[in-house]
């Protein structure tokens, strides 16, 4: 990998600091900062050199700027601790070191400092805990400590390179295998993570922390029965362990054993009534079951025990049908304005306030909170519109009529899946609920199996500028394509109960319809489409639990929508008749005709319960779960017009080419 000019200069400045030439390091860092003012490493080294020159107050100012751009960087808090220690402020130093190790447990200097500060404060037990961490780090190979630190600070690929090099010489080091598994989890290479954690447990069967992570991986891979078995193993070892009881409840939930899951959560709450996250988990389970009032009570309990817990308020707002009281809005405003409120709680509160004020027709204030919430959330994302558009161009370049014609008889011929694609908030949940009301169709969820196949095709050495996929599909054999299709069907079997068809409602699959056609040529594909401004603004108002990072900027969501429309036009061209487009506004205006059109496309006989989809009892996990439990209504179609004075930039961005 080629080193850039900035990276080379960072390496040089780091060498100056290690040589204690702080003045030269400071001069060089200040010059480099003028070129890259938000660069994490430059700001950090600037602060380190300032402290080295005995200017800790200036270093603290630099660290405040660093935190504004990179709030989760552990070493900025460690350096802040060093600065406060130099200024003779032991309690401020202690708080900073604690923040550092909470982000990154592989910081020996912070643990050492904490042990000293706790002893000086007469807090012997905490000093001993810090000393144990120091001792533990000393037992680990330096490469593991270095890679763990990199991993904790988000340098995932760098950590992977370090730990893989170490494992080539020490292939049975369980800590190294466990770290590589954690890296695999972050990169969503879950089959490798599963294998690595199985290997760790083969060498060290009593390594409960590794088994706990193994259960998480099994749940992510939807191996829910195995996850429950492993969770029970943890409980046999430590029946009172709250983390193990919680993961057991989650495993039960994954297998639709709602009574056991909710009962376990309630038992945990009985021992810790102020555990807001447990109240939230109960609320989510009850919401999935359609027990709305019970879910509301659980979410309110979460907010009552943790008044700044933004997720509790957002969960109420995300029901879409809940209306906040005056008192709740006042409390949310106060918590959002408090300097003590964390970034995550703040943006959750902003989105909840946006919805609360929208429901009261205070559109100016509502938009201000939506805008603020998106800006705060965007600080945590790494979305790059260029990457999305690069994928669009590569898909078009690879999936030509000639390429597809040469692979007409590839893939697994079974017609089981019905893919519903598009943008989020475009009406896909309504289409899913209609189809899942049919006796021959299984409703599942937004499955990640195609995304995981794409990650595997991209490979571990992913180069964003020159990705291997989809270009490498030209070298994939028909046998491999059939194998991919069969594996998809095998891995998704866990969601099915014997019905001949099932739904995969992951909207992002629109980017990979060529791949889906190659591996499952007889699958049905439905494109859920919605009026552009309405769709984009609905995404802007939605705080997603994970993914969909393009939604936190009106400019980004408009670019993404335009890319989606262009790519769908390409699929229509090279796969004629393969995709059914369902316009949300048309579906709402004439439900009967469009339900028959959808069923005809899927080769399903008409069944009247599809028109009364809101009566179908099933778990629904998306943001529209409560809306699809009501008959069709039209009042939501033009809600965006209430915000028209603030949406002209969005409209203009959508019209750009």
PESUL-V450476 format. One record per backbone hydrogen bond with DSSP energy under -0.5 kcal/mol. CO is the residue of the C=O (numbers start at 1). NH is the residue of the N-H. E is the energy in kcal/mol with one decimal. If there is no record, write none. Layout:
co=CO nh=NH e=E
co=CO nh=NH e=E
This chain:
co=4 nh=8 e=-2.4
co=5 nh=9 e=-2.1
co=6 nh=10 e=-2.5
co=7 nh=11 e=-2.3
co=8 nh=12 e=-1.9
co=9 nh=13 e=-2.6
co=10 nh=14 e=-2.5
co=11 nh=15 e=-1.8
co=12 nh=16 e=-1.7
co=13 nh=17 e=-2.2
co=14 nh=18 e=-2.3
co=15 nh=19 e=-1.5
co=16 nh=21 e=-2.7
co=17 nh=20 e=-1.9
co=20 nh=22 e=-1.3
co=21 nh=25 e=-2.1
co=22 nh=26 e=-2.8
co=23 nh=27 e=-2.4
co=24 nh=28 e=-2.4
co=25 nh=29 e=-2.8
co=26 nh=30 e=-2.6
co=27 nh=31 e=-1.9
co=28 nh=32 e=-2.4
co=29 nh=33 e=-2.4
co=30 nh=34 e=-1.1
co=31 nh=35 e=-0.6
co=32 nh=35 e=-1.0
co=32 nh=36 e=-2.2
co=36 nh=39 e=-1.6
co=39 nh=43 e=-2.1
co=40 nh=44 e=-2.3
co=41 nh=45 e=-2.5
co=42 nh=46 e=-2.1
co=43 nh=47 e=-2.0
co=44 nh=48 e=-2.4
co=45 nh=49 e=-2.5
co=46 nh=50 e=-1.9
co=47 nh=51 e=-2.4
co=48 nh=52 e=-2.4
co=49 nh=53 e=-1.3
co=50 nh=55 e=-2.2
co=51 nh=54 e=-2.3
co=55 nh=59 e=-2.0
co=56 nh=60 e=-2.3
co=57 nh=61 e=-1.6
co=58 nh=62 e=-2.1
co=59 nh=63 e=-2.5
co=60 nh=64 e=-1.9
co=61 nh=65 e=-1.6
co=62 nh=66 e=-2.3
co=63 nh=67 e=-2.6
co=64 nh=68 e=-1.5
co=65 nh=69 e=-1.2
co=66 nh=70 e=-3.1
co=70 nh=73 e=-1.5
co=72 nh=74 e=-0.7
co=73 nh=76 e=-0.9
co=73 nh=77 e=-0.8
co=74 nh=77 e=-0.8
co=74 nh=78 e=-1.8
co=75 nh=79 e=-2.6
co=76 nh=80 e=-1.9
co=77 nh=81 e=-2.3
co=78 nh=82 e=-2.2
co=79 nh=83 e=-2.2
co=80 nh=84 e=-2.6
co=81 nh=85 e=-2.5
co=82 nh=86 e=-2.2
co=83 nh=87 e=-1.6
co=84 nh=89 e=-2.9
co=85 nh=88 e=-1.3
co=88 nh=90 e=-0.5
co=89 nh=93 e=-2.3
co=90 nh=94 e=-2.6
co=91 nh=95 e=-2.3
co=92 nh=96 e=-2.0
co=93 nh=97 e=-2.6
co=94 nh=98 e=-2.3
co=95 nh=99 e=-2.1
co=96 nh=100 e=-2.1
co=97 nh=101 e=-2.4
co=98 nh=102 e=-2.0
co=99 nh=103 e=-1.3
co=100 nh=104 e=-2.7
co=106 nh=108 e=-0.5
co=107 nh=111 e=-2.1
co=108 nh=112 e=-2.9
co=109 nh=113 e=-2.3
co=110 nh=114 e=-2.5
co=111 nh=115 e=-2.4
co=112 nh=116 e=-2.0
co=113 nh=117 e=-2.8
co=114 nh=118 e=-2.9
co=115 nh=119 e=-1.9
co=116 nh=120 e=-2.3
co=117 nh=121 e=-1.5
co=118 nh=123 e=-2.9
co=119 nh=122 e=-1.6
co=122 nh=124 e=-1.0
co=123 nh=127 e=-2.1
co=124 nh=128 e=-2.4
co=125 nh=129 e=-2.0
co=126 nh=130 e=-2.3
co=127 nh=131 e=-2.2
co=128 nh=132 e=-2.2
co=129 nh=133 e=-1.7
co=130 nh=134 e=-1.9
co=131 nh=135 e=-2.5
co=132 nh=136 e=-2.7
co=133 nh=137 e=-2.4
co=134 nh=138 e=-1.7
co=135 nh=139 e=-0.9
co=136 nh=139 e=-0.9
co=136 nh=140 e=-0.7
co=137 nh=140 e=-0.8
co=141 nh=144 e=-1.0
co=141 nh=145 e=-1.8
co=142 nh=146 e=-2.8
co=143 nh=147 e=-2.5
co=144 nh=148 e=-2.6
co=145 nh=149 e=-2.2
co=146 nh=150 e=-2.3
co=147 nh=151 e=-2.8
co=148 nh=152 e=-2.5
co=149 nh=153 e=-1.4
co=150 nh=155 e=-2.7
co=151 nh=154 e=-1.6
co=154 nh=156 e=-1.7
co=155 nh=159 e=-2.4
co=156 nh=160 e=-2.4
co=157 nh=161 e=-2.1
co=158 nh=162 e=-2.0
co=159 nh=163 e=-2.6
co=160 nh=164 e=-2.4
co=161 nh=165 e=-1.8
co=162 nh=166 e=-1.8
co=163 nh=167 e=-2.3
co=164 nh=168 e=-1.3
co=165 nh=169 e=-0.5
co=166 nh=169 e=-1.3
co=166 nh=170 e=-1.7
co=170 nh=173 e=-1.5
co=172 nh=174 e=-0.7
co=173 nh=177 e=-2.3
co=174 nh=178 e=-2.6
co=175 nh=179 e=-2.2
co=176 nh=180 e=-2.3
co=177 nh=181 e=-2.1
co=178 nh=182 e=-2.2
co=179 nh=183 e=-2.2
co=180 nh=184 e=-2.3
co=181 nh=185 e=-2.2
co=182 nh=186 e=-2.2
co=183 nh=187 e=-2.3
co=184 nh=189 e=-3.0
co=185 nh=188 e=-1.1
co=188 nh=190 e=-1.1
co=189 nh=193 e=-1.8
co=190 nh=194 e=-2.6
co=191 nh=195 e=-2.2
co=192 nh=196 e=-2.7
co=193 nh=197 e=-2.4
co=194 nh=198 e=-2.2
co=195 nh=199 e=-2.1
co=196 nh=200 e=-2.4
co=197 nh=201 e=-2.3
co=198 nh=202 e=-1.7
co=199 nh=203 e=-2.0
co=200 nh=204 e=-2.8
co=204 nh=207 e=-2.0
co=206 nh=208 e=-1.7
co=207 nh=211 e=-1.8
co=208 nh=212 e=-2.7
co=209 nh=213 e=-2.0
co=210 nh=214 e=-2.2
co=211 nh=215 e=-2.2
co=212 nh=216 e=-1.6
co=213 nh=217 e=-2.1
co=214 nh=218 e=-2.6
co=215 nh=219 e=-2.4
co=216 nh=220 e=-2.2
co=217 nh=221 e=-2.2
co=218 nh=223 e=-2.9
co=219 nh=222 e=-1.3
co=222 nh=224 e=-1.5
co=223 nh=227 e=-2.2
co=224 nh=228 e=-2.3
co=225 nh=229 e=-1.9
co=226 nh=230 e=-2.4
co=227 nh=231 e=-2.5
co=228 nh=232 e=-2.1
co=229 nh=233 e=-1.4
co=230 nh=234 e=-2.0
co=231 nh=235 e=-2.2
co=232 nh=236 e=-2.2
co=233 nh=237 e=-1.6
co=234 nh=238 e=-2.6
co=238 nh=241 e=-1.6
co=241 nh=245 e=-2.1
co=242 nh=246 e=-2.3
co=243 nh=247 e=-2.2
co=244 nh=248 e=-1.8
co=245 nh=249 e=-2.1
co=246 nh=250 e=-2.2
co=247 nh=251 e=-2.1
co=248 nh=252 e=-2.3
co=249 nh=253 e=-2.4
co=250 nh=254 e=-2.1
co=251 nh=255 e=-1.2
co=252 nh=257 e=-2.8
co=253 nh=256 e=-1.9
co=256 nh=258 e=-1.5
co=257 nh=261 e=-2.2
co=258 nh=262 e=-3.0
co=259 nh=263 e=-2.4
co=260 nh=264 e=-2.4
co=261 nh=265 e=-2.5
co=262 nh=266 e=-2.5
co=263 nh=267 e=-2.2
co=264 nh=268 e=-2.3
co=265 nh=269 e=-2.2
co=266 nh=270 e=-2.0
co=267 nh=271 e=-1.1
co=268 nh=272 e=-1.3
co=272 nh=275 e=-2.1
co=274 nh=276 e=-1.4
co=275 nh=278 e=-0.9
co=275 nh=279 e=-1.4
co=276 nh=280 e=-2.2
co=277 nh=281 e=-2.2
co=278 nh=282 e=-2.3
co=279 nh=283 e=-2.2
co=280 nh=284 e=-2.5
co=281 nh=285 e=-2.2
co=282 nh=286 e=-2.6
co=283 nh=287 e=-2.6
co=284 nh=288 e=-2.3
co=285 nh=289 e=-1.5
co=286 nh=290 e=-0.5
co=286 nh=291 e=-2.5
co=287 nh=290 e=-1.5
co=288 nh=620 e=-1.0
co=290 nh=292 e=-1.6
co=291 nh=295 e=-2.2
co=292 nh=296 e=-2.8
co=293 nh=297 e=-2.3
co=294 nh=298 e=-2.0
co=295 nh=299 e=-2.6
co=296 nh=300 e=-2.7
co=297 nh=301 e=-2.1
co=298 nh=302 e=-2.0
co=299 nh=303 e=-2.0
co=300 nh=304 e=-2.3
co=301 nh=305 e=-2.1
co=302 nh=306 e=-1.3
co=306 nh=309 e=-2.6
co=308 nh=310 e=-1.6
co=309 nh=312 e=-1.2
co=309 nh=313 e=-1.0
co=310 nh=314 e=-2.7
co=311 nh=315 e=-2.3
co=312 nh=316 e=-1.5
co=313 nh=317 e=-2.4
co=314 nh=318 e=-3.0
co=316 nh=319 e=-1.2
co=317 nh=320 e=-2.0
co=325 nh=329 e=-2.2
co=326 nh=330 e=-2.3
co=327 nh=331 e=-2.4
co=328 nh=332 e=-2.6
co=329 nh=333 e=-2.5
co=330 nh=334 e=-2.2
co=331 nh=335 e=-2.5
co=332 nh=336 e=-2.6
co=333 nh=337 e=-1.8
co=334 nh=338 e=-0.8
co=335 nh=338 e=-0.6
co=338 nh=341 e=-1.5
co=342 nh=346 e=-2.5
co=343 nh=347 e=-2.4
co=344 nh=348 e=-2.0
co=345 nh=349 e=-2.4
co=346 nh=350 e=-2.4
co=347 nh=351 e=-2.2
co=348 nh=352 e=-2.2
co=349 nh=353 e=-2.9
co=350 nh=354 e=-2.5
co=351 nh=355 e=-2.0
co=352 nh=356 e=-2.6
co=353 nh=357 e=-2.7
co=354 nh=358 e=-1.8
co=355 nh=359 e=-2.2
co=356 nh=360 e=-0.5
co=357 nh=362 e=-2.5
co=358 nh=361 e=-1.9
co=361 nh=363 e=-1.3
co=362 nh=366 e=-2.4
co=363 nh=367 e=-2.8
co=364 nh=368 e=-1.9
co=365 nh=369 e=-1.8
co=366 nh=370 e=-2.5
co=367 nh=371 e=-3.0
co=368 nh=372 e=-2.1
co=369 nh=373 e=-3.0
co=370 nh=374 e=-2.4
co=371 nh=375 e=-2.1
co=372 nh=376 e=-2.4
co=373 nh=377 e=-2.6
co=374 nh=378 e=-2.6
co=375 nh=379 e=-0.7
co=376 nh=379 e=-0.8
co=377 nh=380 e=-1.9
co=378 nh=381 e=-1.2
co=384 nh=387 e=-0.8
co=384 nh=388 e=-1.2
co=385 nh=389 e=-2.3
co=386 nh=390 e=-2.3
co=387 nh=391 e=-2.1
co=388 nh=392 e=-2.0
co=389 nh=393 e=-2.3
co=390 nh=394 e=-2.4
co=391 nh=395 e=-2.7
co=392 nh=396 e=-2.0
co=393 nh=397 e=-2.2
co=394 nh=398 e=-2.3
co=395 nh=399 e=-2.7
co=398 nh=400 e=-2.0
co=400 nh=404 e=-2.3
co=401 nh=405 e=-2.4
co=402 nh=406 e=-1.7
co=404 nh=407 e=-1.5
co=405 nh=408 e=-1.0
co=407 nh=410 e=-1.4
co=411 nh=413 e=-0.5
co=412 nh=522 e=-0.5
co=416 nh=502 e=-2.0
co=417 nh=524 e=-1.9
co=418 nh=504 e=-2.3
co=419 nh=421 e=-0.6
co=419 nh=526 e=-3.3
co=421 nh=528 e=-2.9
co=423 nh=426 e=-0.8
co=427 nh=431 e=-1.7
co=428 nh=432 e=-2.6
co=429 nh=433 e=-2.6
co=430 nh=434 e=-2.2
co=431 nh=435 e=-2.5
co=432 nh=436 e=-3.2
co=433 nh=437 e=-0.7
co=434 nh=437 e=-0.7
co=435 nh=438 e=-1.9
co=438 nh=441 e=-1.5
co=440 nh=501 e=-2.0
co=441 nh=443 e=-0.5
co=442 nh=503 e=-2.1
co=445 nh=447 e=-1.4
co=445 nh=505 e=-1.6
co=448 nh=452 e=-2.2
co=449 nh=453 e=-1.9
co=450 nh=454 e=-2.3
co=451 nh=455 e=-2.2
co=452 nh=456 e=-2.1
co=453 nh=457 e=-2.3
co=454 nh=458 e=-2.2
co=455 nh=459 e=-1.4
co=460 nh=462 e=-1.6
co=462 nh=464 e=-0.6
co=463 nh=466 e=-0.6
co=468 nh=472 e=-2.3
co=470 nh=473 e=-2.1
co=471 nh=474 e=-1.6
co=472 nh=475 e=-1.4
co=473 nh=476 e=-1.3
co=477 nh=481 e=-2.3
co=478 nh=411 e=-0.7
co=478 nh=482 e=-2.3
co=479 nh=483 e=-2.2
co=480 nh=484 e=-2.6
co=481 nh=485 e=-2.1
co=482 nh=486 e=-2.6
co=483 nh=487 e=-2.5
co=484 nh=488 e=-2.2
co=485 nh=489 e=-1.9
co=486 nh=490 e=-2.3
co=487 nh=491 e=-3.1
co=488 nh=492 e=-1.6
co=490 nh=493 e=-1.0
co=492 nh=495 e=-1.6
co=493 nh=496 e=-2.0
co=501 nh=442 e=-2.7
co=502 nh=418 e=-2.2
co=503 nh=445 e=-0.5
co=503 nh=505 e=-0.6
co=504 nh=420 e=-2.2
co=505 nh=507 e=-0.8
co=506 nh=509 e=-1.6
co=507 nh=422 e=-1.7
co=507 nh=510 e=-1.5
co=508 nh=511 e=-1.8
co=509 nh=512 e=-2.0
co=510 nh=513 e=-0.9
co=512 nh=516 e=-2.5
co=513 nh=517 e=-2.4
co=514 nh=518 e=-1.9
co=515 nh=519 e=-2.1
co=516 nh=520 e=-2.6
co=519 nh=412 e=-2.8
co=520 nh=523 e=-2.0
co=524 nh=419 e=-3.1
co=525 nh=580 e=-2.4
co=526 nh=421 e=-3.0
co=526 nh=528 e=-0.7
co=527 nh=529 e=-0.7
co=527 nh=582 e=-2.8
co=528 nh=423 e=-0.7
co=529 nh=584 e=-3.3
co=531 nh=535 e=-2.8
co=532 nh=536 e=-2.8
co=533 nh=537 e=-2.6
co=534 nh=538 e=-2.0
co=535 nh=539 e=-1.8
co=536 nh=540 e=-2.1
co=537 nh=541 e=-1.7
co=539 nh=542 e=-1.2
co=542 nh=544 e=-0.8
co=548 nh=551 e=-1.6
co=549 nh=552 e=-1.0
co=550 nh=553 e=-0.5
co=553 nh=557 e=-2.8
co=554 nh=558 e=-1.8
co=555 nh=559 e=-2.2
co=556 nh=560 e=-2.6
co=557 nh=561 e=-2.3
co=558 nh=562 e=-2.4
co=559 nh=563 e=-2.3
co=560 nh=564 e=-2.6
co=561 nh=565 e=-2.5
co=562 nh=566 e=-2.3
co=563 nh=567 e=-2.5
co=564 nh=568 e=-2.7
co=565 nh=569 e=-2.0
co=566 nh=570 e=-1.6
co=567 nh=571 e=-2.4
co=568 nh=572 e=-2.5
co=569 nh=573 e=-1.6
co=570 nh=574 e=-2.5
co=571 nh=575 e=-2.4
co=575 nh=578 e=-2.1
co=578 nh=525 e=-0.8
co=579 nh=581 e=-0.6
co=580 nh=527 e=-3.3
co=580 nh=582 e=-0.5
co=581 nh=583 e=-0.6
co=582 nh=529 e=-2.5
co=582 nh=584 e=-0.5
co=583 nh=587 e=-2.3
co=584 nh=588 e=-2.3
co=585 nh=589 e=-1.9
co=586 nh=590 e=-2.3
co=590 nh=594 e=-1.7
co=591 nh=595 e=-2.6
co=592 nh=596 e=-2.0
co=593 nh=597 e=-1.8
co=594 nh=598 e=-2.4
co=595 nh=599 e=-2.6
co=596 nh=600 e=-2.6
co=597 nh=601 e=-2.0
co=598 nh=602 e=-1.7
co=599 nh=604 e=-2.9
co=600 nh=603 e=-1.6
co=607 nh=610 e=-2.1
co=608 nh=611 e=-1.6
co=608 nh=612 e=-0.7
co=610 nh=613 e=-0.7
co=612 nh=615 e=-2.2
co=613 nh=616 e=-1.8
co=616 nh=618 e=-0.8
co=622 nh=625 e=-1.7
co=624 nh=628 e=-2.1
co=626 nh=629 e=-1.0
co=627 nh=630 e=-1.2
co=634 nh=637 e=-1.7
co=636 nh=639 e=-1.0
co=638 nh=641 e=-1.6
co=639 nh=642 e=-1.7
co=640 nh=643 e=-2.0
co=641 nh=644 e=-1.5
co=643 nh=646 e=-2.1
co=643 nh=647 e=-0.6
co=644 nh=647 e=-1.4
co=647 nh=651 e=-2.4
co=648 nh=652 e=-2.6
co=649 nh=653 e=-2.3
co=650 nh=654 e=-2.2
co=651 nh=655 e=-1.2
co=652 nh=656 e=-0.6
co=653 nh=656 e=-0.7
